[in-house]
Amino acid sequence: MQDLSFTSTHGRAITYVTNFSFVVPGGTYYLFSYRTELATMKAIEVELRIFDTLTRGLVPVRNSSQGGNGIRIYCCGPTVYRDAHVGNLRTFLLTDIVTRTLRFLNHDVTVVQNITDVGHLSEDFAEDKMIAQSRIEKRDPFAIAREYEAHFHHDLAALNITPADRYPRASETIELMIAMIEKLMAKGLAYIGEDGTVYFSASSFPSYGELSGNRLDALKPGHRYEFVEGGAKRFHADWALWKSAGTRTEMIWDSPWGKGFPGWHIECSAMSLHFLAGHIDLHIGGIDLRFPHHEDERAQSNSITGDEAVSSWLHGEHLLFEGRKMSKSAGNVVLISDVIARGFDPLAVRFCFMENRYRSQMDLSWQSITAADATLRRWRERYATWRGPVDADSDLVQRRIAAVIADFANDLDTPRAMIKLREIEKDQSLSDGEKRLLFEKLDPLFGLDLRRAIESKELPEGAQKLLNARAQARANKDFGESDRLRDQLTALGIEVRDTATGQEWRSI
């Protein structure tokens, strides 16, 4: 690191402040020490770089417009016909980590995340998910949508995910979709099929497939996406922009092409371009959306703007649970409510997510959630007890913060950043006051609520005596007695875990 004068590298004067760090627009992170009335600053150039799916390489996340510091992000939101499981929520946590990192680097960030409450998805052959669920529950589909939308926001809050700036609903933005379809038809890029449905002509977009790696000539007729029998489409890879209502009587709207409803892909094109002023700096979604959804969205949006409508595409990988893909048939779908019902802090799930790189397939388990929950509790307990003077000038403190920022900026290397939190906890060269300061300053990046007060534990009558007896039994290596006492504690609603630092317990 190099000492600098009290003027930024951007040539702008910097106001004297009393904090130990600040950021100037552009992402330069300044660390400085106060030894006189002026400060000596050490600067590290920091710019968030992510793996762009389109270019297959690391790119900086920047504002694409001339002037200003704002970064526009669009994240594909949920289809609100059921509760989102923890695998679904991994994508939304990815968006939160990106947002936290950019804001930590002093960027203005605008995030838009759609709510899909209507629209025939690619894999829905007979009826869309909303209507199918309304048949099951025998309720109005919009009532179902509002209920699960509320559940979704509750789950986001439980994971400490920063709310988006806007949550536009597909059902409330139909006019935007119709207007975009009209423009595509005027450009000769869309047509009305024999079934009365409006289709986008895939072959009219020369770079189709660049995002996903698919080629039009390799997509076989009858591939499952938007397949229509009977020659309704001119080409098998074309997709629906506006579907004719046919016999459908619910969730339909008037349009220039008759009654119907939007296709899935047009929703995100219309909403992202409208609410983010015609360009998206970063588009985020799960890897399963790369094709066909994002491939089709790119074709639509670029055809409207005449250029790349999205600067960078960011995709998070799949999540397994205990080695298997989550599904109803496998019986291993895990919701945030399930995590809470087992007595775990839902932020233990966030903890587990951050110990895995977003671009890697992740295998979550109850064992890993249990371990994360215990670590979170220990960190909060230690934060509460760490006291002492703090040397804000400490090079050691400054280096720790800079190193964590560098990990986040390096394609969101959260596993390495989590290791550094563990190192801070154990580092004997840091005073307790410095550890407390580091946890406090870094937690806005991690979002783990490390400063949260620990809830007092209340044991059932007689449980403490059993815990003491069990600890003694283990010290005596009387494991049979230890197991017997564990069973008695379980009967009282107390789960006991043995750790390197002794036994820990929680209510069950």
N, C-alpha and C positions, 0 to 999 in steps of 0.2 A: 504494500500500500504506500501511496505517495502523499506527502504533506502538501496541502494546497493553501492558497491565500483565502481570505474571506470574501471571495467572489466566486460565483459558480462557474463551471466549465462552459456554461451556455452564455457567459458574458453578462449575466444579470446579477445585480446586487442581491444579497441575501440578508433578510432581516435578522437581527440578533435575537436569539431565542434561548430559553433556559432548559428545554428538553435535551436529552443526550443524543437525539437523532432526528432527522427530518429528511424529506424527499422533495426534490424540485421536479416540476413537470418534465416528462421525458424519461423518468425512471432511474435517475441517478440517486443513489442512496448515500447520504452523508453521515458519517460517524465522526464525532468530534469531542475534544476534551477541553475543559475550562481550566486554564492555568493563570490567565490574566484576564483583563477586561475584554480581550478579544479571544477568539478560539482558533485552535489549530485543527483543521479538518482532514480526515482521511476518507477519500472517496473511492467507491467501488461502482463501476458501471454495471447496472443490473437491468436486464431486459428479459421479460418472460418469453421463453421459446417453447413451442409445442410441436408435436409431430403432426404435420398436415397430411391428411389422408389423400388429398388430390396430388400433391407433389412428391409424396413419400419421403419427406425429409423434414428436418427441424426448421421452423420459421419463427420470426418474432411476432408477437401479438401487438399490433399497432393500430392507431387510428388511421383510417384510410382517407379521410377528407383533408383538405387543405386547412391548416391551422386547427387550433383546439386540441384538447387532450382526451376527449371522450372516446371510449371504445364500445362498440355496439355488438351485443351478443344475443344470439337466438338459440334457445334450447327447445327441442321437441318435447312437449309435455305429455301427460298421461291421457289415455282414453278412459273416461270415468264411468265405466260400467261395473267395476269391482275395485276392491282395495289394491293398492300397489304393494307388491311384495318387496323384500329387501334387495332382490336383484334389480328390479325396476329402479329402486331408489339410488342405486349406485351411480347412475347417470346424473341424477340431480345433485348428488354430492360432488361429482366432478365439476359441474357448473359452479357450485359454491366455492370450491377450492380455487378455481380460476379467478372468480370474482374477488375473493379475499386477497389473493396474491396481487392482483392488479391494483386494488384499492390500497393495499399496504405500500405499494410503490407510487401511490398518490395519483393514480389515474382516475378520472371520472369514468364510470361504467354504467351503461344502460343495459338491462337484461329483460328480454321479453320471452315468455314461455306460454305456449298455447295450451288451451284445454280442449281436447277433442271430445265433444259431446254429440256429434253427428258425423256422418260420412261413412261411406262404404269402404272398408279397409280392403287391401289387396287380397287377403286370404278369406274374405267373407263372400262365399258364393251365393248363398240363399238370402240371408238378411244380415244387416250389420250387427255389431256386438251390442249396441245400445238397445235396439229393438228386441234382440234375442233375450237379453237380460230382463227386459220389461215383461216378456212372456213368462219367464220363469217366476219372477216376483209378483206378477199380476199388478203392476203399478205403472203409472205414467213414466215414460222414459226420461223426461226432463226432471221429474222428482228424484229418480234414481241418480241421474247425473249430478244434481246439486248435493245429494247426500254423500256420494263418493268423492266429489270435489272437496267437500268440507273435510272428509277423512284424510284426503291427500295433503291438505295444508296442515292438518294436525300432525301428520307424520313428518313433514318437512320441519316443523317447529321442534319436534322431538329429537331430530338429528341436528338441530342447530344450523339448519340451512337457511341462508339469508334469502328473504323473499325476493322474487323478481319484481321489477318495476311495474310490469303489466302482465296480466293473465287474460288475454283475449280468448273468448269462447268461439268455437267454430259456428255455433248456432246463431251468434249475434253479429257475425261478420260475413254473412252470405253475400251481401251486396258487393263486398270487396272481391270475392271469388268470381262472381258473375262479371264484374267489370274487367277482371284480368282475362277471363275466358273470351270475352268479346274482343279484346286486343289481340289475343293469340289467333282467333279466327280471322280477324282483319288482316293479319300478317300472312295468312295462308298456312299456318302451322297446326291448325286444328280443323276438324270436320265433324259432320253429323253422320253417325253410322246408321245402318239399316234398322237398328233397334231404337232409334231416336236418341241415343246417347251421344254426347259430344266427346270425341277422342283427340288426344294429342298425337301427332304423327312423329313417332320416334325417329324415323329415318330423316326427318327434316332438321335434326340437330346433329351436325357432323361429329361432334366430340362426345356423343353419347357413349357411356361406358368407361370414360377416363377416371371417374371417381371410384367405381367399384372394381374395375378391371374386367368387366364383361364386354363382349362385343355383340353387336346386333346379329351378325351372321352366325354367331355361336349359340344364340338363344333359340332353342328349338320350338317349333310350333306346339302349342299345348302346354308350355311352361306355366306354372301355376299362377303367376301374377296376372290378374285382370283377364284371364282367359274367357272368351265368349264364343260359344259354338254358333254355327249357322252363318258365319261370314258377316257378322255385324261390323267387325273391324276390317280395315284395309290391310293391316299387317299385324301379325300376332303379338308383337312387342309394344304396340300402341296401348295407351292406358286411358282410363276414363277421367275426364275433367268434370263433366256434369252427367249424372245418370238419370235416365228417364224413369219416372215414378213407376210406370207399369201398373201392377196391381197394388203397389204399396200405397197406404192411406195415411201413415203416420210419418212425422218428421220430413215433410216435403214442402217445397216452396215454388212459387211462380218464377219463371225465367223466360227469356226470349225464345227458348227451345221447348217450352212447355213445362208442366209440373215435373219436379224431380228434386235431386239433392246432390251436393258436391261429392266428387271423388276425394279420396284421402289426400293425395299429394298436393292438390291445388290449395288446400287449406294453409299449409305452412308457407308456400310461396306468397300467397296474398297477405297473410298476417305479418310475416317477417319484413317484406318490402314496405308495407304501409306503416307499421309502427316503428321501424328503424330507418325511415327516411330514404329508402331506395337502395341501401347497401348494408351488408352484414359483415362486420370485421371478423367474427368468429362464430361458426355454427357448430353446435354441440349435440351429440346424440349417442345412443348405444350402437354398437357395431352391427346389430341386427337391422338397423335402419339404413345402413349404407346402400343396400340394394333391396328392393327397388325404390324405396321412399326418397332417399336423398339424391339418388341418380336422377329420378324423375323430377324432383324439385329443382335440381340444378338446371335441367333442360328448360323447364318452364320459366324460371326466374331470369336466366341468362337471355332467353329469347325476348323477354320484356325489356330488360335494361340495355341489351346490345353489348354487354361485357360480362365479366365474371361478377355476379351479384354477391358472392361470398369470397372474402379474402382467404380464409383458412377454414378447414373442416377438422373437427376434433371428435374422435370416437372412442368410447370406453368399451372395454372387453366384457365378455360374459361373466356371470357369477354362478358357481356351483354351490350346492349345500351338501356337505358331507359326501363329496365325491360325485354327486349326481346333479343333473339339471333339474331345477325346481319345476314341478308340474303337479296338477291336481291328481293325475293318475298315479304318480309316484308317491303321493301323500306327503311331500316334503316342502310344501309352500310355507314360507315363514314370513309373517307380517311383523311390523313394529309392535303391534298390540300383543303378539305372542312373546316377544322379548320382554316387554314390560310385565306381562302376566307371570313370567318366571322369576320376577324380582330383580332383573338386570336394569341398569341404567341404559337407555337406548343409545346414549353416546358411546357405549362399548362397541356398538356396531360401527359407528363412525371411526372409532379407534382402529378396529380391524380393517376397515376399508383403507385407511391411510397407511397401514403397514404393508399394503400391496400396491404396486404400480398400476395406474389406471389402464395401461395398454396390455396388461397381463391378465390372463384368465385367473380368477380367484376362487379358492375353495374355502367357504365360510363353514364354521361348525359351532355347535354349542360349546365345545371345549375352548375354542379360540375366543368366543364371546365371554365365557366365564373368566378366562385369564385377563382379557382386556378390562373387564369390569373391576377385577381386583387391583390392577395397576392404576386405573383411574382413581379409585378410592384411596390408594396409597399416596399418589401424587397430591391429591387434594388435602389429605391429612398432613403431609409434609409441608405443603405450601402454607397451611394454617399455622404451623409451628416455626417455620423459618423466620428468624428475626435477626436484627443487627444492622449496623451502619452499612450503607451502600456507597461504593466508590463508582460513581457514574463515569469517571474518567478512565476506569480500568480497561486496559487494552484487552484483557482476557474476556471481559464482558462484550466489548465491541466485536471481537473476533467471533465469539459464539453467535451473536445475532447475524453478523455478515455471512457466516457459514450456513446457517439455516435458510436465510434468504436465497443464497446461491442454490441450494438444493431445490427449493420451490421453483426458482426461475429456470432451472435445468429440466425442462419438460416434466415439471411437477413430480420430482423425485421425493415423494412423501415418505417412502420407507427409510431412506437415508436421513431425512429430517427427523423422523421419529427416533431413530438411533441416537441422534444428537440430544434429544430431550432426555433420553435415558442416561446419557453421559453427563449431562448437566446435573441430574439428580445425584450421581455418584462421585462427581469430581471434587476431590478434597482440596484442590487448589482454589476453588471458589468458596467464598464465605456464604453463610446462610442468607445474608441479606442480598448478595449477588444472585444466588439461585432464585430467591423470591422475585427479584427484579426481572430476571430472564424469563421465568414462567409468565409473569404478568405482561411483559412486552411482546412475547411470542405467541401467546394464546389467541390473539385475533387472527393469526394465520392458521392455527390448528383448529380453532373452534371447539375445543374440548371442555370448556368451562372449568379450567384448572383452578380458578379462584372461588368456585362454588363452595359454600359452607357444607361440611359433612353433617348429614342427618344423624342425630344421636341414635345409638342402637339400644333397643330395649329387649332384654331377654325374658322369656317366660320363667315363672318361678321354678327354681331348682336347676335351671339350665347352666348357670355359672358354676355351680358345684360339679356338675357333670363335665363341663369343659376343663375345669382345673384337674379333675381326676383323670381325664383322658390325656391331658398334657403330661401328667406324671407317669401314666402308663407307657406312653411313647418314650419318655426319657428313660424308663426302666426296660425298654425294648419288649414290653409285654403287649404284643400286637393283637393277641386274642382279646385281651381286656379292652384294648383301644377300639377294636371293631365292635365289641359289645356296647360300649359307651356311645359310639357313633350311632348305632341303631336306636338307642334310647333318645339321643338328641334329634334324630330324624323324626321319631314319633312325636316330639314336641314341636316340630316344624322348623328345626334348625339344621341347615346343611353345613357340614364341616369340610374344609379343604386343608391339606397339609402342604405348606410351602417351605421354601428355604429359610424363611424367617420365623417359622412356627405355624400353628394352626390358625386358620381364618374361618369365620362363620358368617352366614347370612340367613335371613328368614326365607322360608319356602312356602 
